[in-house]
Amino acid sequence: MLLHVLKALFFDDLLEFLDFYFFHFPRNLVRDFFDQVYSFDKTLKFKANLRNLTKPLYGDNTFLGYVFAFPYRLLRISLALIFFFVLALFYLIFLFLWLILPFALLGYGFFLSK
């Protein structure tokens, strides 16, 4: 009887917490990352500039329209890629720290405590 009470009070909550900590939260974090990329793409126009890389800006079909459009779009694409890379790096570092934190705390408590 005591084992059933301990299982109900401790082990079920522990399994639920571990499921949240190592499965649901990282999955939600990855989902949030892609939501952020989608949201920032509305401002940075990465996909639009990539799709229209060889087209002139604002329908200016003169030679200068083509000459100015390509470097401008290339610069916007490069800056958006750099921004998305930094954003992905931030999310990866946070996810790595999130996943390693329990093991670091256990190691600290087990090996370095007096």
Order of alpha helices (4+ residues) and beta strands (2+ residues): alpha-alpha-alpha-alpha-alpha
